[in-house]
Amino acid sequence: MEEADRLAKRGASIPINFAAALDVLQDNIDARLTLATLLLEGAKEDEAILLLSPPKNLESTVDPNSDEFQPWWLNGKVKLKLSHIYRSKGMSDEFVDAIFPLVRESLFVETLKQKVTVGHSISEIVCVCVCVLKQFLGV
């Protein structure tokens, strides 16, 4: 029984230690995703959502003069993880808000690359994307 207690305490301390490390590595996407996964394993979905959501005060965290730096909350992996959490919690509006920019960006890139095959129009591809989203939502 002592071993089980020790493992439980150790497991509970992992997110706390990881959160402390995240204070140092605020812009580290992999650290955020790993901590979010640990929080989800501990059934702490709301904390994972807060961790992956953009900061409340965006002005103090973004340098508008920097063209090289992309904020962590705009990363596709972060948005995808957040959309999976919203979907699992049944938060449809939030899910669509999180996943839509990824779908829009994918369509834009495909349009720029002009990889639309003969006989398929952009509207057909959009219809397919909408169908996939509906399937994903279970609608």
N, C-alpha and C positions, 0 to 999 in steps of 0.2 A: 504494500500500500504506500510505503514511503517513496518508492520509485515513481509511482503514478503521480503523487503530489509534486515531486520534484520536476517531473516532465511537464505537468500542468503549469507550474510557476514559470518554468523556462519558456514554454510556449506563449504565455501571457506577456512575458518581458520582451519577446522579439519585436512586436510592433512598437513598443515604447522605445527600445534601443534604436530601431530603424528610424523612428520619427525624430529622435535626437540627431541622428546622422543626416537626416533630410534637412535639418536646419542649416547644416554646413553646405550641403549639396542641393540647394533649392532648385536649381535649373536642370538637375540630372533626371532625365526622363526615365531611364531604367530603374533608378532608385524609387521613383514615384510609382511606377508600374509594379515593382516587386512588393512595395509596402501595401499597395492597393490589393494585390493578390492575397497577402497575409491577412489583411483586414477582412476580406471576403471569406477566407477560410474560417475566420473567427466569427462569422455571421455579423459583421459590422459594416453593412452596406452603406449606411448613411455617412459613416466616417470615410469610407472609400470614395464616395461621391464628392465629399468636401475636399478630399486630397487631390482629386483629379479635375475639379472645377476651377475656372479662372479665379484669381484673387479678386476680392471685393473692390480694392482700390487699384485699378489698372494703371492710373497715371503715374504712380510712384514706382511701379515695377517695370515699365517699358521705356526705353530710350527711343524717342521718335526719330532721332538722327542716325540711328544705327540701322544700316541696310543688311548687315551680315547676320544679326541675331534674330532668331525666330523664337518667340516665347514658347515655353514648354506646353502650354495649354492649347496651342495651335497644331501640335504634332498629331499626325494621323493615328499613331498607336494609342495615344491618350484619348482621343475622341472615340476611337473604336472600343476601347475598354469601357469608357463611360457609357457608350450606347448599349453595350452588353449588360451592364449593371442596370440601366434604366429598363431594358427589355425584361430582364429577369424579375424586376420588381413590379412590372406591369404599368410602368409610367410611360404611356404611349406618346404623349406630347413631347416630353423631354427626350425620349428616344429619337423621334423624328428630328427634333432640333439638333441633336448630336450627330446623327448619321447623314442628314441632308447635305451639309457642306462637303462631306466626303464623296457622296454620289455626284453632286454638281461638279466637283473638281475632276472626277474621273471622266464624266461626260465631256467636259471642256478639253481635257487632255486628248481624248479620243478624237474630238472634232479637229483640234489643231494638227494632230498626226494624220488626219484624213484616212483613218483606217476603217472607215465605214465601207463595208463590202457592197458591191453592186447589187442593187435591188433592196437594200436596207436603208431606210432613212433615219435621221436623228429621232424623229417622232416615234418610230418603231422601237428604237433602243430605249427611249424614255419610258415607253409603255412596259417594256420588259423590266426596267429598273423598278417601276412602280409595282409591278406584279411580284417581284422578288421582295420588296419591302413589305407588301401585304402578307406574303407568305411568312416572312420573318416575324412579323407582328402577330401572326395567327388570325388575321382578319378574314 
